[in-house]
Amino acid sequence: MGGDTDMVLTLFLIFTAAAAFATLMLWARQALIIGYILAGIAIGPWGFGLITDTRLVGSLAETGIIFLLFLLGLDLTPQKLVQLFRQTTRVTLSTSALFCLAGFGLALTFGLNAHAALLIGVACMFSSTIIGIKLLPTTVLHHRHTGEVIISVLLLQDLIAIAVMVTIQALSQVDASQVELLLPLLSLPLLAVLAWAFERHLLLRLLARFDQVQEFVFLITLAWCIGMAWLAHELGLSYEMGAFMAGVIMASSPIAQFIALRLKPLRDFFLVLFFVALGAGLNLDLVPQILWPALGLALLMLMLKPVAYRIALGRVAETPTLAWETGWRLGQMSEFSLLITFLAMGLPGIDEPTLLLIQLATILTFVGSSAIVVLNYPTPVAVDPDLRRD
């Protein structure tokens, strides 16, 4: 019973603190994610110490990322996005390369080694899918060109992030042979073929026959997502890669959007755990050591990203208004930056201060970018009532 009691108490502390800080964020017109991170800092080992072991919370939180990537995969319908991808591929690749070089150069300026600087540069490439989508009103998200451009850029970045995570996972096998290093890359097409065959010959048939029973659709979707995550792990890939593949394979199914809608509450439950765990794992004792590099990196990204997107989108004939809005909405680092740092633990030249630097810089960009967006653009939590859109 002791373990059960600890679990219940841990969940109580997490969601009570998250609710309290979320309330403060709503009053301050900030993204709720920031409140979740602050809640984690408050109740974590370096806060009030109410939760001293963050491993359990971290394990639960990983499930939230699995569902996030599954839902992202469900939105990746090739027929719908091919035209936008043609337009935004050059924008995404050029800006991602620029952000990587800028982060790499700044890290070297602060005296970090080349390996750490490269990891920091890679972490700077991406913008937050969660903040980008959460701060878009539904009308902009689904019915305006601005939403389409933002989503297409984010999805392309997600694909790049997936490729980076696969590469890091291969490199993390320090004592592996060349064949073992290539195994994750070789496993990816195998996983795709197995997933496609299973989905085509069994999953779709079951859904077609019993799609009127919503509880069954919910259960079989959970089994599909988690089962693919487990299979990917067994093939030497990450759980997240398997979940993403499961979503992509199902994206063309007529029931995909219904599934996405049904899973959002479950995803949000686990994402709260993810961001609380992130805050709880922030080692405040090391913050003075990396504070200035983290502030410098955050300010660089907050200033560089909007300008870079404005110029890049302007070159593909987007209007200045759309280009600026897209730039400000994508002007932060990403939750993928945090995932990449977790995967990179143990790589040569990567130490805890480097990981903390990326985490702190990411959090600071979340705060700064959210504040800029809610003060100037339509969002569900805009400060100006005239800008408030659900």
JORAKA-V765465 format. One record per residue. SS is DSSP state (h for helix, s for strand, l for the rest). D_FIRST is the distance of its C-alpha to the first C-alpha in Angstrom with 2 decimals. Layout:
SS;D_FIRST
SS;D_FIRST
This chain:
l;0.00
h;3.79
h;5.48
h;5.11
h;6.06
h;8.57
h;9.87
h;10.56
h;12.12
h;14.07
h;15.44
h;16.32
h;18.20
h;19.90
h;21.23
h;22.14
h;24.07
h;25.55
h;26.74
h;28.28
h;30.13
h;31.11
h;32.79
h;34.72
h;35.76
h;37.08
h;39.12
h;40.39
l;41.12
l;39.14
l;37.04
h;33.41
h;32.45
h;33.72
h;31.43
h;28.38
h;29.53
h;30.21
h;26.77
h;25.31
h;27.75
h;26.88
h;23.10
l;23.31
l;23.82
l;27.54
l;27.18
l;25.14
l;22.45
l;19.59
l;18.35
l;19.22
l;18.04
l;19.85
h;19.35
h;16.45
h;18.60
h;21.60
h;20.28
h;19.56
h;22.91
h;24.81
h;24.13
h;26.05
h;29.00
h;28.96
h;29.38
h;31.94
h;34.06
h;33.81
h;35.18
h;37.82
h;38.89
h;39.24
l;41.73
l;43.77
l;46.36
h;49.32
h;52.00
h;51.04
h;50.75
h;53.55
h;56.13
h;54.00
h;52.93
h;56.62
h;57.14
h;54.09
h;53.72
h;56.39
h;54.92
h;51.40
h;52.55
h;55.04
h;52.78
h;49.84
h;52.24
h;53.52
h;50.08
h;49.17
h;52.43
h;52.04
h;48.53
h;49.68
h;52.76
h;50.99
h;48.44
h;51.36
h;53.05
l;50.12
l;50.41
l;47.53
l;48.15
h;49.25
h;45.96
h;43.97
h;46.76
h;46.73
h;42.98
h;43.53
h;46.47
h;44.51
h;41.73
l;44.48
l;45.73
l;43.30
l;42.74
l;39.54
h;39.16
h;36.47
h;38.61
h;41.78
h;40.58
h;38.56
l;41.65
l;44.03
l;44.90
h;44.55
h;48.35
h;48.88
h;46.16
h;47.63
h;51.23
l;52.79
h;54.06
h;52.22
h;48.85
h;50.10
h;51.25
h;48.03
h;45.89
h;48.21
h;48.13
h;44.34
h;44.02
h;46.53
h;44.67
h;41.45
h;43.34
h;44.59
h;41.10
h;39.84
h;42.76
h;42.03
h;38.38
h;39.58
h;42.13
h;39.75
h;37.35
h;40.35
h;41.53
l;38.15
l;38.64
l;40.57
l;41.58
l;42.16
l;45.54
h;47.57
h;46.45
h;42.77
h;43.50
h;45.09
h;42.36
h;40.42
h;43.75
h;44.72
h;41.38
h;41.79
h;44.66
h;43.00
h;39.87
h;42.17
h;44.09
h;41.07
h;39.55
h;42.91
h;43.48
h;40.09
h;40.40
h;44.04
h;43.85
h;40.50
h;38.54
h;41.50
h;42.55
h;39.17
h;39.15
h;42.77
h;42.14
h;38.96
l;39.21
l;39.48
l;35.86
h;34.09
h;30.58
h;31.84
h;33.49
h;30.31
h;28.28
h;31.05
h;31.59
h;28.00
h;28.32
h;31.71
h;30.62
h;27.54
h;29.41
h;32.35
h;30.23
h;28.81
h;32.37
h;33.78
h;31.32
h;32.33
l;35.96
l;35.57
l;35.32
l;32.61
h;30.05
h;31.92
h;35.21
h;34.00
h;32.76
h;36.06
h;38.03
h;36.21
h;37.25
h;40.81
h;41.31
h;40.29
l;42.30
l;45.40
l;43.65
l;44.69
l;41.09
h;40.02
h;40.29
h;38.45
h;35.53
h;35.67
h;35.54
h;32.56
h;30.48
h;31.33
h;28.53
h;25.94
h;27.83
h;27.94
h;24.16
h;23.72
h;26.83
h;25.43
h;22.62
h;25.41
h;27.57
h;24.88
h;23.84
h;27.58
h;27.99
h;24.99
l;26.42
l;29.86
l;30.78
h;32.78
h;34.10
h;36.16
h;37.45
h;40.65
h;41.51
h;41.55
h;42.18
h;45.87
h;45.63
h;42.79
h;44.88
h;47.93
h;46.24
h;44.76
h;48.17
h;49.97
h;47.89
h;48.08
h;51.87
h;52.63
h;50.67
h;52.35
h;55.79
h;55.22
h;54.10
h;57.02
h;59.50
h;58.00
h;57.69
h;61.13
l;62.57
l;61.36
l;63.09
l;60.20
l;61.26
h;60.71
h;58.58
h;56.19
h;56.18
h;55.32
h;52.57
h;51.02
h;51.27
h;49.58
h;46.77
l;46.18
l;46.73
l;43.34
l;41.42
l;38.67
h;35.01
h;36.51
h;37.74
h;34.16
h;33.16
h;36.23
h;35.41
h;31.95
h;33.69
h;36.40
l;34.22
l;35.75
l;39.16
l;42.15
l;43.02
l;39.83
l;37.85
h;35.15
h;37.76
h;39.30
h;36.06
h;35.42
h;39.03
h;38.59
h;35.35
h;36.99
h;40.22
h;38.45
h;36.63
h;39.97
h;41.74
h;39.13
h;39.92
h;43.66
h;44.15
h;42.12
h;44.15
h;47.43
h;46.63
h;45.43
h;48.48
h;51.04
l;50.02
l;48.74
s;44.94
l;42.44
l;41.87
l;45.46
l;46.72
l;50.05
h;49.77
h;52.51
h;50.35
s;47.20
l;46.67
l;43.71
